[in-house]
């Protein structure tokens, strides 16, 4: 018989399990779309990308044959590092201001 009645207690346990699963799913979705969390994830991603830019700039600037003298190559390196530092600082300030305005 295909329409056999199910055990009421088993049915209640299944309903409760489904209800808890649904509540967990809704909580996860609410956490994902929370504007503060979205902004935090964006800021973290930007920090990671800025760190990658700094690492890339360092690898470009590094010169294995450098004798430590302050020749033209040293000036170029200093300018590049100063530019990267300024870009990171400006990015940090923009993020900080946005965060302060949202509070």
N, C-alpha and C positions, 0 to 999 in steps of 0.2 A: 504494500500500500504506500503510494508516493506522498500522500498528504498526511502522513502520520504525524500526530501532534508531538511537538518537542517538549522536553522537560522544562517546566517554567523556571526552575532555578538556573539551568544551563542557559536559557534564553536571557535571563536577567544578567548573568555573568558576561555574556557576549555583548549585551547592550552597554554595560558599564565599561568594558574593555574598549569598545568602539568610542564611547563618550570620552574616555581619557586620552585615547589616541587623537581624536579630533581636537581636544583642548590643547594638546601639545603642538599639533600642527598649526593651530591658530596663533598660539604664543610665538612660535618660530617665525611665522609670516609677519606678525606685528613687530617683532624685533628687527627683521630684515628691512622693513619699510619705514621704520622710525627715522625721522629726519636727522636727529642727532647722531644716530648710529651710521646713517648713510654718509654724513659729513665726516665723521671720524674715520670711516673706511677710506674715503677719498683723500683725507689728509695723510693717512698712513701710506697710501699708494704714492702720493706726491713726495713724501719723505724718502721712500724707497727709490723712486726715480731720481731724485736729487742726489742721493748717495751714489747711484750708478753713474750719474754725470760726473760727480767728483772723482770717482775711481777711474773713469775713462780719461778725464783731464789729467789725472796724475800719471796714467800710463803714457799719455802723449808727451807730457813734460819731462818724464824721467829720461835721463841721458846717461848711458853706461860709461861713455868716454869723458864725462865731465871731470875736469881737473880742479874744480872748486874755485876757479878765478871768476871774477865778476865781468866777464866778457858780454858781448851782445846776446848770446844765448841765455844767459842768466836774466837779463832784462826782460826778454820775451817770456820766460818762464814765470817771472814775478807778475808780469801783466796778466798772463793767462790765469794764474792762481787768484789774483786780485779780482778779475772778472767773474770767475766761478764763485768766489766767496761773496761777492756783491750780489750775484744772482740768487744764491742760497739765502742770503740775509733778506733780500726783498721778498722772496717767496715766503719765508717764515713770518715776516711782518704782515703780509697780506692775509695769510691764514689766521694769524693772531687777531687782527682787526675784525675779520669776518666772524670769528668765534665770539669776540666780545660783543659785537652788535646783535648777535642772535640771542644773547642771554636776557 
